[in-house]
Amino acid sequence: MAFNDNGKRVAVPGAPKLEALLKSSERELMYYVHFLQCNDKTRRYISGMDYADINQIKALIRNALYKSELRGRDIDYTIDEMINSYREKAIPEEEISWLKGERRACFWFLFNVLTRDTPYNLNDSIISNNKLNTHSKSIYYSAIAWLDKEMYSWEHRDVLNEMRNYEDKWMDIKSNKAHPWLVKKEPSDITYCYTYLKDKGMGDIISSISERKAAFILEFCEASGFEYKDVIMAFFDYLHGTARNGHLVTENLMRKMSSGLSSWRSRKNKDGYSDLHFDIRDENIPKLKELQKIFRLPSRKDVVNELIERFYEQYNKS
């Protein structure tokens, strides 16, 4: 068999074995493409990956082997290495079936392993180098990439037990009451809830996770372009499973978010007002209350508007 390289037909070794490899199951093919992403000589030939397009995955595997420096050596050896690695190290799909088709479970799993079971020195490459292929249209295979690329701090012999422990925990967390509440929300509500989570909800979150880890997860989510609803729910699920009295902590955050959402809707629906959603320093709150009494206004929001109007009027006169 020959390979077309920039218009030239180049004979290559290993073709029969490669063609047999490309007939493997979907799970195996995903492991092989993850394997090649970890190889210094083939990594740069795998880009723009789409987990939903199995033919593209096959093409990436073929191109990475044929275009890399591996072409100058026996490709058979590399293919044997890939197959042996799959047999020895890959997590069988039946052991991770609880993640497949469970988008919510995948996000919860990633939040947990990235904050608890991943060496800190990998954080930069997870975000900067997109090590988990989070733009590749499958949160399931992004979670599997974490396993296939051995990004865990566990001993390999412990991986199956750790995964079974996570599965058991997920079975308890699935019933989180925040889920039916969140799925009914409109897109504009979700945007508000996400802003609330980042601005005000972190106080509840960092009681169960360090501020540094919470910031890392948020940066990871934003760099990955995840939908706001997925991120909010993943934080709810994380709190439910991690915090002491997690279900109570989660319900408390949900109540506060719901209250804030109701107030925001009221402001949004009020003619002539726009919601700017900003913070006021703690030391200025007593001053604001005092000015509210002096101006005899019904709310502190009205005080802010009054001050803006007075200052602007004064500014224009000067």
MARGULUM-951364 format. One record per residue (C-alpha): x, y, z. Coordinates in steps of 0.1 Angstrom, whole numbers, plus 5000, padded with zeros to 4 digits. Layout:
REM residues N
X | Y | Z
...
END
This chain:
REM residues 318
5000 | 5000 | 5000
5012 | 5036 | 4993
5003 | 5068 | 5012
4998 | 5101 | 4995
5021 | 5127 | 5011
5019 | 5162 | 4995
5010 | 5147 | 4961
5036 | 5119 | 4962
5029 | 5083 | 4965
5050 | 5069 | 4993
5052 | 5032 | 5001
5048 | 5024 | 5038
5052 | 4994 | 5060
5026 | 4981 | 5084
4996 | 4988 | 5061
4978 | 4954 | 5065
4981 | 4955 | 5103
4969 | 4992 | 5104
4939 | 4984 | 5082
4930 | 4956 | 5107
4935 | 4980 | 5136
4911 | 5005 | 5120
4883 | 4979 | 5121
4885 | 4978 | 5159
4856 | 4988 | 5181
4848 | 5025 | 5188
4862 | 5023 | 5223
4895 | 5008 | 5210
4898 | 5035 | 5183
4893 | 5062 | 5209
4920 | 5047 | 5230
4944 | 5046 | 5201
4938 | 5082 | 5192
4944 | 5092 | 5228
4976 | 5070 | 5228
4989 | 5089 | 5197
4981 | 5122 | 5213
5005 | 5113 | 5241
5033 | 5103 | 5218
5058 | 5131 | 5211
5062 | 5120 | 5174
5026 | 5118 | 5165
5009 | 5144 | 5187
5011 | 5173 | 5163
4993 | 5153 | 5135
4961 | 5150 | 5155
4940 | 5182 | 5155
4905 | 5193 | 5149
4893 | 5160 | 5164
4855 | 5152 | 5163
4846 | 5123 | 5185
4812 | 5121 | 5167
4829 | 5113 | 5134
4844 | 5078 | 5136
4857 | 5080 | 5100
4876 | 5112 | 5109
4891 | 5094 | 5140
4903 | 5066 | 5117
4918 | 5091 | 5093
4936 | 5109 | 5122
4951 | 5076 | 5134
4963 | 5067 | 5098
4977 | 5102 | 5092
4995 | 5103 | 5125
5013 | 5071 | 5119
5021 | 5077 | 5082
5031 | 5114 | 5084
5052 | 5113 | 5116
5088 | 5102 | 5120
5074 | 5067 | 5128
5070 | 5062 | 5090
5108 | 5057 | 5088
5107 | 5027 | 5112
5085 | 4996 | 5114
5050 | 5008 | 5119
5041 | 4973 | 5129
5060 | 4978 | 5161
5041 | 5009 | 5170
5008 | 4993 | 5162
5017 | 4963 | 5185
5026 | 4988 | 5212
4991 | 5005 | 5208
4973 | 4971 | 5210
4993 | 4959 | 5240
4987 | 4992 | 5258
4950 | 4989 | 5252
4949 | 4953 | 5265
4969 | 4961 | 5296
4957 | 4996 | 5305
4924 | 5006 | 5290
4894 | 5006 | 5312
4868 | 4981 | 5298
4837 | 4999 | 5285
4814 | 4979 | 5308
4832 | 4994 | 5338
4824 | 5029 | 5326
4789 | 5023 | 5311
4774 | 5045 | 5339
4791 | 5075 | 5322
4780 | 5067 | 5287
4749 | 5086 | 5277
4749 | 5104 | 5311
4762 | 5139 | 5303
4755 | 5150 | 5338
4775 | 5121 | 5353
4805 | 5130 | 5330
4806 | 5166 | 5342
4803 | 5155 | 5379
4831 | 5129 | 5374
4854 | 5154 | 5357
4848 | 5180 | 5384
4858 | 5155 | 5410
4888 | 5139 | 5394
4902 | 5173 | 5383
4901 | 5187 | 5418
4909 | 5155 | 5438
4927 | 5129 | 5417
4948 | 5148 | 5391
4984 | 5160 | 5399
4985 | 5198 | 5402
5013 | 5201 | 5376
4989 | 5189 | 5348
4964 | 5218 | 5354
4981 | 5242 | 5329
4982 | 5217 | 5301
4946 | 5206 | 5307
4935 | 5242 | 5300
4962 | 5255 | 5276
4967 | 5223 | 5256
4931 | 5211 | 5258
4944 | 5177 | 5270
4909 | 5164 | 5274
4897 | 5174 | 5239
4867 | 5193 | 5253
4860 | 5209 | 5220
4855 | 5175 | 5203
4818 | 5171 | 5208
4817 | 5144 | 5235
4820 | 5150 | 5272
4819 | 5112 | 5276
4851 | 5107 | 5256
4867 | 5137 | 5272
4862 | 5120 | 5306
4876 | 5088 | 5290
4906 | 5107 | 5277
4914 | 5115 | 5314
4916 | 5078 | 5320
4933 | 5067 | 5288
4960 | 5093 | 5292
4966 | 5082 | 5327
4962 | 5116 | 5342
4952 | 5101 | 5376
4973 | 5101 | 5407
4961 | 5066 | 5415
4982 | 5034 | 5411
4971 | 5017 | 5379
4961 | 4986 | 5398
4936 | 5008 | 5418
4918 | 5023 | 5388
4890 | 4998 | 5386
4882 | 5001 | 5423
4883 | 5039 | 5422
4859 | 5039 | 5392
4835 | 5016 | 5410
4836 | 5039 | 5440
4827 | 5068 | 5418
4799 | 5048 | 5402
4784 | 5040 | 5437
4786 | 5077 | 5447
4769 | 5088 | 5415
4740 | 5065 | 5422
4733 | 5085 | 5453
4738 | 5119 | 5438
4715 | 5114 | 5407
4685 | 5123 | 5429
4698 | 5158 | 5435
4667 | 5181 | 5438
4685 | 5209 | 5420
4683 | 5190 | 5387
4645 | 5191 | 5381
4645 | 5227 | 5392
4673 | 5238 | 5368
4661 | 5219 | 5337
4629 | 5240 | 5336
4648 | 5273 | 5334
4648 | 5295 | 5303
4681 | 5305 | 5287
4680 | 5340 | 5302
4674 | 5325 | 5336
4704 | 5301 | 5331
4726 | 5331 | 5323
4715 | 5348 | 5355
4721 | 5317 | 5375
4756 | 5313 | 5361
4765 | 5349 | 5369
4751 | 5344 | 5404
4771 | 5312 | 5408
4804 | 5330 | 5400
4796 | 5362 | 5419
4777 | 5351 | 5450
4776 | 5313 | 5450
4813 | 5308 | 5455
4808 | 5315 | 5492
4789 | 5282 | 5494
4812 | 5264 | 5471
4845 | 5272 | 5487
4832 | 5257 | 5520
4838 | 5224 | 5503
4865 | 5231 | 5478
4895 | 5255 | 5480
4892 | 5288 | 5462
4921 | 5279 | 5440
4905 | 5247 | 5428
4871 | 5264 | 5423
4889 | 5291 | 5402
4906 | 5263 | 5382
4874 | 5245 | 5375
4857 | 5277 | 5363
4886 | 5285 | 5341
4886 | 5250 | 5327
4848 | 5252 | 5319
4851 | 5286 | 5303
4881 | 5276 | 5282
4862 | 5245 | 5271
4831 | 5265 | 5261
4807 | 5243 | 5282
4771 | 5253 | 5284
4762 | 5273 | 5315
4735 | 5248 | 5325
4760 | 5219 | 5325
4784 | 5239 | 5347
4758 | 5250 | 5372
4744 | 5215 | 5376
4779 | 5200 | 5379
4786 | 5224 | 5408
4753 | 5215 | 5424
4762 | 5178 | 5421
4797 | 5183 | 5433
4784 | 5201 | 5465
4758 | 5174 | 5470
4785 | 5147 | 5470
4814 | 5165 | 5487
4801 | 5189 | 5513
4792 | 5178 | 5548
4753 | 5175 | 5547
4757 | 5180 | 5510
4720 | 5178 | 5502
4713 | 5207 | 5526
4742 | 5228 | 5513
4729 | 5223 | 5478
4693 | 5231 | 5486
4704 | 5262 | 5505
4724 | 5275 | 5475
4695 | 5266 | 5452
4671 | 5286 | 5474
4693 | 5316 | 5474
4698 | 5314 | 5437
4661 | 5311 | 5432
4654 | 5341 | 5454
4680 | 5361 | 5434
4664 | 5350 | 5402
4630 | 5361 | 5413
4643 | 5396 | 5422
4662 | 5398 | 5389
4630 | 5390 | 5370
4611 | 5417 | 5388
4638 | 5442 | 5381
4640 | 5431 | 5345
4602 | 5434 | 5340
4601 | 5469 | 5355
4598 | 5495 | 5328
4627 | 5520 | 5326
4652 | 5498 | 5346
4682 | 5477 | 5335
4699 | 5451 | 5357
4736 | 5459 | 5361
4744 | 5433 | 5387
4773 | 5450 | 5406
4787 | 5448 | 5441
4789 | 5475 | 5468
4817 | 5476 | 5494
4807 | 5464 | 5528
4817 | 5497 | 5544
4793 | 5516 | 5521
4762 | 5496 | 5530
4755 | 5516 | 5563
4760 | 5549 | 5543
4736 | 5537 | 5517
4710 | 5529 | 5544
4715 | 5563 | 5560
4711 | 5580 | 5526
4679 | 5560 | 5520
4664 | 5575 | 5552
4676 | 5610 | 5543
4662 | 5609 | 5508
4631 | 5590 | 5521
4633 | 5565 | 5492
4618 | 5530 | 5492
4649 | 5511 | 5483
4687 | 5513 | 5481
4684 | 5509 | 5444
4665 | 5541 | 5443
4692 | 5558 | 5463
4719 | 5548 | 5438
4697 | 5561 | 5409
4692 | 5594 | 5429
4729 | 5598 | 5435
4737 | 5593 | 5399
4711 | 5618 | 5387
4722 | 5644 | 5413
4759 | 5640 | 5405
4753 | 5641 | 5368
4732 | 5672 | 5371
4759 | 5689 | 5392
4786 | 5678 | 5367
4767 | 5694 | 5338
4764 | 5727 | 5356
4801 | 5729 | 5364
END
